[in-house]
Amino acid sequence: MTLASFEGTTLIPINGRGPEDVVLDGDGRIYTGLDDGRIIRISDGGHRIDTVARTPGRPLGIELGRDGELVVCASDHGLLAVSPETGAIRTLVDTVAGQRILCCNNAAVAADGTVYFSDSSQRFPIPEFRADLIERTGSGRVFRRDPDGTVTEVMAGLQFANGVALAPDESFLVVAETGGCALHRLWLSGQRAGQCELFASGLSGYPDNAATGTDGLIWVAVPSPAVTTLPVVQRLPDPARALVRALPERLQPSPGRTVSVLGFDESGTAVRGHRGVVDGFTMLTGVREYDGELYCGSLVASAIAVVGR
């Protein structure tokens, strides 16, 4: 596969910062969460922006739920259900086995309302994601929340669990392991139900949010190429790694400006994608394919990027 450039990408400016993930409803309206807790709805090509709710915590992954609600991963405030019509917020999960969720990051919603969601780290909150990558805590998890509210751990031991996406037929779940530069598959049905395997490995960067597109592909955002100095830092003794973590961010191993989006088929093969630099848009953390176009979110930008057909 040859990766296309981001030539022709347009930006939709927004009235805030950090639209980390995006989702579109049946009318093509865009929903995203900002770093000040607002959930906004973007319509008319960006000419209209409405604040529909304000969440506790930092909204990250966002999905369409049942009965018109949005399912929002609110970092250290857990998994929320948000009504875009009234602004009402319900907590779906904020603790598991008496332990508060620290890094609720991304989710996927099945047709029956079951929600699969990632908890990236049990040691470091989202603003300290660099620390988790440096320490390689391996404390990332994925949970399943059944419609009756039962919560079950379905994957563990991940190096910063991140994006979560369901196969179009919901036969398996794909999970992005940011620190491992890999995607994993958890079979949900059939003879292999409950088994985990590599879906794609050796990625050239750190996979972030994932989502199943209207084209049937599983799209994954890659906000940065792999940082060559990170493995060196990870091999340092504990005291030296602690010193690196204490450095100002500008001196720590940091993401590059080159971003990517990859579309995988059900065999784990990347069949479509874009790679390059988008002027005015870095840290591309979310991607959603809708009717042939790619809508991209960012952890730090003040815009939504739209990659044309």
VENGIHU-V410331 format. One record per backbone hydrogen bond with DSSP energy under -1.0 kcal/mol. CO is the residue of the C=O (numbers start at 1). NH is the residue of the N-H. If there is no record, write none. Layout:
co = (CO,CO)
nh = (NH,NH)
This chain:
co = (4,6,10,12,17,18,19,23,25,29,30,31,32,34,37,38,39,39,40,41,42,43,43,44,48,50,53,61,63,66,69,70,71,72,73,74,75,75,78,79,79,80,81,82,83,88,90,93,94,96,99,103,104,105,106,108,110,114,115,116,117,118,119,125,126,128,129,130,131,132,140,141,142,142,143,144,145,146,150,152,155,158,158,159,160,163,165,167,171,171,172,173,174,175,176,177,178,181,182,183,183,184,185,186,187,190,192,195,197,200,204,208,209,211,213,217,218,219,220,221,222,224,227,229,230,231,233,237,238,239,240,241,242,244,248,249,259,260,261,262,263,263,264,265,269,272,273,274,276,278,283,285,286,288,289,290,293,294,295,296,297,297,301,302,304,305,306,307)
nh = (275,9,306,304,35,20,298,31,28,25,42,23,40,37,55,34,52,53,32,50,30,46,48,47,43,41,39,73,71,69,65,82,63,80,60,77,78,104,74,92,93,72,90,70,87,83,81,79,101,99,96,120,75,61,118,116,113,110,145,108,143,105,141,128,129,132,133,134,135,136,158,119,154,155,117,152,115,149,146,144,142,140,160,179,178,176,174,170,188,189,167,186,165,184,162,182,181,203,177,199,200,175,197,173,194,193,195,187,185,183,226,163,221,219,216,213,264,211,262,208,260,206,230,233,234,235,236,241,242,243,244,245,246,247,251,252,276,222,274,220,271,272,218,268,265,263,4,261,259,281,299,209,297,295,214,293,290,307,288,305,285,286,18,14,12,296,10,294)
